[in-house]
Structures are given as structure tokens and as C-alpha cells.
Amino acid sequence: MCNSILGSNSGKKVKNMDKSLSWFLGPKSENENEFKKAAELIIEDYLHWRRNYFPKDALLINKSDQREAEIQQEYDSFFKQLHILLAELSVTSLL
């Protein structure tokens, strides 16, 4: 975790910072790596739990289905809309 934070626009390090600040992303994403690691751990744990919830169940979606053009178009549309939403959020709110 970081031992200091940047002051707003000063470029100077702030000494004796509150250590609890290291639990937040930070205004300049100073704790980006820790944030990504935590998010990845949560997602990986959920995926592992999901795979093992009913281990004897058959696959519902197979790889060949995922490669179908219609499904790919749906994925493309979903990600396009997701990017639009994220762009709109970035100008209207503090994430």
C-alpha cells in the first residue's frame, strides 16, 4: 500500500497520511493494482463456485455456440452499449 498521497495539484507528498486511505482506489487511481487484484479475486472465486455448484450438470453453452455469428453480433452489441454507458457515466458522475 502507498505510504503517501499526492496533494491536489501540488505534486508534494503528504506525510503521516491516514492509513485507511490505502483501502480506497484514490483520486488518481493510486491503488489501481490492489483494486484490480481484489476485483479479480472476487470474480475468480465466484466463477469457481459457479463451476462447482452442480459439478455433474452438463454444459448449457458450448464453445461452438459461442462462436456462432449471431451470438458474436450480440456480444459486439452488448460491449458497444457497455462502452457507451461507461462513457456517459464518466462525464456525469464520479465513479
C-alpha positions as CSV (number, residue, x, y, z in Angstrom):
1,M,0.0,0.0,0.0
2,C,1.1,3.5,-0.5
3,N,2.9,5.4,2.3
4,S,2.0,8.8,1.0
5,I,-0.6,10.5,-1.3
6,L,-0.3,13.4,-3.7
7,G,-1.9,16.6,-2.6
8,S,-4.3,18.2,-5.0
9,N,-2.2,19.6,-7.8
10,S,0.8,20.3,-5.6
11,G,2.8,17.3,-6.5
12,K,4.1,17.2,-2.9
13,K,3.8,14.1,-0.8
14,V,1.6,14.3,2.3
15,K,3.3,12.8,5.3
16,N,1.5,10.9,8.1
17,M,-1.5,10.1,5.9
18,D,-4.4,8.2,7.4
19,K,-3.6,4.5,6.6
20,S,-7.3,3.8,5.9
21,L,-6.9,5.8,2.6
22,S,-4.9,2.8,1.3
23,W,-8.3,0.9,1.2
24,F,-9.7,3.3,-1.5
25,L,-8.9,3.5,-5.2
26,G,-7.7,7.0,-4.8
27,P,-8.5,10.1,-6.9
28,K,-5.7,9.3,-9.4
29,S,-6.2,5.5,-9.1
30,E,-3.1,5.3,-6.9
31,N,-4.3,1.9,-5.6
32,E,-5.2,0.5,-9.0
33,N,-3.2,-2.7,-8.6
34,E,-4.8,-3.6,-5.3
35,F,-8.2,-2.7,-6.7
36,K,-7.7,-4.9,-9.7
37,K,-6.4,-7.8,-7.6
38,A,-9.4,-7.6,-5.3
39,A,-11.9,-7.5,-8.2
40,E,-10.2,-10.4,-9.9
41,L,-10.2,-12.4,-6.7
42,I,-13.9,-11.8,-6.3
43,I,-14.7,-12.8,-9.9
44,E,-12.4,-15.9,-9.9
45,D,-14.0,-17.1,-6.6
46,Y,-17.5,-16.6,-8.0
47,L,-16.6,-18.5,-11.2
48,H,-15.0,-21.3,-9.2
49,W,-18.1,-21.6,-7.0
50,R,-20.4,-21.5,-10.1
51,R,-18.4,-24.3,-11.9
52,N,-18.6,-26.5,-8.8
53,Y,-22.2,-25.7,-7.6
54,F,-23.6,-28.7,-9.6
55,P,-20.5,-30.4,-10.9
56,K,-22.4,-33.2,-12.7
57,D,-24.6,-30.8,-14.7
58,A,-24.0,-30.7,-18.5
59,L,-22.8,-27.6,-20.2
60,L,-25.5,-25.2,-21.2
61,I,-23.4,-23.2,-23.6
62,N,-20.7,-24.8,-25.6
63,K,-17.8,-23.3,-27.5
64,S,-19.3,-23.8,-31.0
65,D,-22.4,-22.0,-29.9
66,Q,-20.3,-19.1,-28.6
67,R,-18.6,-18.8,-32.0
68,E,-21.8,-18.5,-34.0
69,A,-22.0,-15.2,-35.9
70,E,-25.4,-14.3,-34.4
71,I,-24.0,-14.7,-30.8
72,Q,-20.9,-12.8,-31.7
73,Q,-23.0,-10.0,-33.0
74,E,-24.9,-10.0,-29.7
75,Y,-21.7,-9.8,-27.8
76,D,-20.4,-7.0,-30.0
77,S,-23.7,-5.1,-29.5
78,F,-23.5,-5.7,-25.7
79,F,-19.9,-4.4,-25.5
80,K,-20.7,-1.4,-27.7
81,Q,-23.6,-0.4,-25.4
82,L,-21.4,-1.0,-22.3
83,H,-18.8,1.3,-23.7
84,I,-21.4,4.0,-24.4
85,L,-22.8,3.6,-20.9
86,L,-19.4,3.9,-19.3
87,A,-18.6,6.9,-21.4
88,E,-21.8,8.6,-20.3
89,L,-21.2,7.7,-16.7
90,S,-17.7,9.2,-16.8
91,V,-19.0,12.6,-17.7
92,T,-22.0,12.6,-15.4
93,S,-20.8,11.1,-12.2
94,L,-17.8,10.3,-10.0
95,L,-17.1,6.6,-10.4
